[in-house]
Amino acid sequence: MGDEKEVLSSDRVENEPSTTLTSELGIFHKSWLSIVSLWFGLMSKVCKFVRNAWDIGVNDPRKPMHGVKVGAALSVVSLLYYMRPLYYSVGGNAMWAVLTVVVVFENNVGATISKSFNRMMATFLAGALAVGVHWIGCHSGKPFEPIIIRASLFLLAVTATFSRFIPNIKARFDYGASIFILTFTVVSVAGYRIDNLFAFAQQRLLTVAIGASMCILVSMIISPIWAGQDLHFHVTCNLEKLADSLDGCVVEYFKEDNERNHGESFKRLQGYKCTLNSKGMEDSLCNFARWEPAHGCFSFRHPWKQYLKVGSSMRSCASCIEALVGSCINSKIKAHESTKEPLGNLCKRLSSHSSAVLKELATIIKSMRRSPRLLLLTEEMRIAAQELQHVLKSQPRQPIPSLSPQKLDFTSTLKNLHLIQVLPLLTVTSLLIEIATRVERVIDEVDELSRLANFKPANDEKPHPDLGEQNIMRTLQLV
Amino acid sequence: MGDEKEVLSSDRVENEPSTTLTSELGIFHKSWLSIVSLWFGLMSKVCKFVRNAWDIGVNDPRKPMHGVKVGAALSVVSLLYYMRPLYYSVGGNAMWAVLTVVVVFENNVGATISKSFNRMMATFLAGALAVGVHWIGCHSGKPFEPIIIRASLFLLAVTATFSRFIPNIKARFDYGASIFILTFTVVSVAGYRIDNLFAFAQQRLLTVAIGASMCILVSMIISPIWAGQDLHFHVTCNLEKLADSLDGCVVEYFKEDNERNHGESFKRLQGYKCTLNSKGMEDSLCNFARWEPAHGCFSFRHPWKQYLKVGSSMRSCASCIEALVGSCINSKIKAHESTKEPLGNLCKRLSSHSSAVLKELATIIKSMRRSPRLLLLTEEMRIAAQELQHVLKSQPRQPIPSLSPQKLDFTSTLKNLHLIQVLPLLTVTSLLIEIATRVERVIDEVDELSRLANFKPANDEKPHPDLGEQNIMRTLQLV
């Protein structure tokens, strides 16, 4: 490269007359190159974006389908505008129906119903109030009319805006409060220029109701996406990921260094993180699920709130797994290899039993059927935990316990090591015992769920209705 | 009570003729009582709601102030409707300005700017596109016109709705995509009945721009709430809570059983939970902060994203504290009291040093000034961790290490106990060492923040600008 430069500069000195031409060509060449590279950079970005969008659509066909549904609802509602008799029947206010569809149509049925209901109720209340205030204004004489109308607008806007900060209202009626201010303002302000305000408010309510019903109908009839069903599978899927993480990470810890791999199984180990970060999603799905009518195996009063409790107990497990991964598996202080073998099998047994229990819980929720195996698996997990505690209890006071060669081995190993070399192993043990305790809490919460939701008894062998679950499970795993 | 009943029933038998009257009086009495109790029940609920709302307002006066700001902006914008020349200057479309204020005005400046920008850009793009499509439709002859317009409406609705699922678009332009469909539909549908579509689209853009600018102005001028400032203090406050939790929980663990209290200090211990559940809030605040202009000590390109990294490293600390609380402090397996004393002081020292580092980091972020004490505190924390590791290393191979009486004590105690009795203590130790490692990660992230945001050097003694921080800190602590 340095040589090349020298050659070029010596060229320039020798061919002095053609310098200008060369430099002009150089500038042209450079700017051409930069345009081409800019073009290709842009194209590659666009391609990446399109590929990304395509992947999203292919992984979850419900998403493009949602787009089609919105398009269909809009096309139908815009007929109100295109067809003369329909247009005049709503007094030329067809636009509100179109707006309602755009604003209210959400991804899942629960959210759509919640927004539609909020919009209709808020429109009704605010419209009635605005007409009432207008009537009072009209009957209180000229000087007071504008004062009453403007003061009521200001006061109601302040109150309704502030009410959105109150947690109970925020959770269920946030959108309603915003539409309340909107409708009150529209009707109250329009009262200044419209003679028949009552008819105006009535038409607004009618068009909003038409738009909202259209949304609810389309979202429930054309391949519906139920928030409740999503929540159900979200929790199931997280339970399975948690089980995989727990088992995988203990197995990984007790592997020899050269056996460890960091590819596919590493990704599987990180599954617990989905649970750690799932609170917001679960809260909002539960909030929407409560608006949904009965569908599939879920009745109208399905105990959706119990899923939040299950989720919370799972998060407490997950944060223990996080500590396990951090303080032992990724830690700088590695356990001495020789200490792993004796306690290792017991730890692996406890973790695999805990993980089996979590998987069984996932199956119970998925099939909505109690399991005869759960008691057995729980008992096995308890026994494994007790055995581990028993081994720890018998150390180091009894130098050579006569129970099993394993323990004998461990005691003698322990005696020849620094405490720091066994500390990671002891921490793993202690955390695994704690995880088993927290799994019991998950069992309790799932048990409560099966009681509240009347899960079928274990011996009832009738297959449960198909929920299109494989498709959804695949989707959730990819999320 | 039983006696009274008997007396009443014997009374009834004796006074048989007046039974009807008594029972009528009884029914009247009962229904009166139930109405009164219903009324009082309702009143107590209303009182509770009002008191709750009042508390929210008193604890954070910015919330009612936000309501007043929305009311003021609405009142000003509604003048467009009330004043004849203004009304006709926007072609009777003043309602769009009012709607814009209601929909766009958000709690903090960043969110308001983000929504306003989204609304204006989307209105411009969609309006232009709709006018273009309409022009093409008009020039392609009668039979094609409705087909082109309706097909374009359907296709754009599908595309824009689907685009809201793409994470990049969802994060910053979700509202814009929704307004894009809305405006395109409104303009495209209105084209069917309005002659001068271009003027209609232009007026819509103008009214939306008027409403949006009004919101931005009011939200920035009247006691502005900056998302960036909130994020800044949110992270600071969480750091302090984390420090309090860590220190408090170790002190609590090493207390005698009868010394423990479960009142105020128990609440303080739970502070780490705020950090665990803060991801969603931090993400959204950061997203809004990036839209905000320079304010207070924050420049326009303040590294807001770095706060997310600090937050994430704090969460990793917090989940370790969660495991500490669960596996040791709330655990059923209690450490033997006699084991606590010897290692206890070292553990308490490490935790108090780690906690001091976290508090110093909070001070650094709060004052936006590097600290000369941080290095010292970090070094002390490292030394405490190393000392703890050293003590563990010297166990149990050297029966009587000659370093300090503490260690001697610990070794002899350890030898007389079951392993299960020292296990909780060892787990606490191991988790504390891990927490110290994770605190180092927080130090790194805060260091990177101070580099990116050009924090003032430590020796610069000029006091930093007041940010109204005491008020905000009090608010955040109460949230």
Interface residues (C-beta under 8 A of the other chain):
Chain A: F49 N52 A53 I56 G57 K63 P64 H66 G67 V68 V70 G71 A72 L74 S75 S78 Y81 Y82 Y87 A94 M95 V98 L99 V102 V103 F105 P146 R150 L153 F154 L155 A157 V158 T159 A160 T161 F162 S163 F165 I166 S178 I181 L182 T185 V186 V189 A190 Y192 R193 L276 N277 K279 G280 S316 S319 C320 E322 A323 L324 G326 S327 S331 K332 I333 Q389 L392 K393 S394 Q395 P396 R397 K415 N416 L417 H418 L419 I420 L423 P424 L426 T427 T429 S430 L431 I433 E434 T437 R438
Chain B: F49 N52 A53 I56 G57 K63 P64 H66 G67 V68 V70 G71 A72 L74 S75 S78 Y81 Y82 Y87 A94 M95 V98 L99 V102 V103 F105 P146 R150 L153 F154 L155 A157 V158 T159 A160 T161 F162 S163 F165 I166 S178 I181 L182 T185 V186 V189 A190 Y192 R193 L276 N277 K279 G280 S316 S319 C320 E322 A323 L324 G326 S327 S331 K332 I333 Q389 L392 K393 S394 Q395 P396 R397 K415 N416 L417 H418 L419 I420 L423 P424 L426 T427 T429 S430 L431 I433 E434 T437 R438
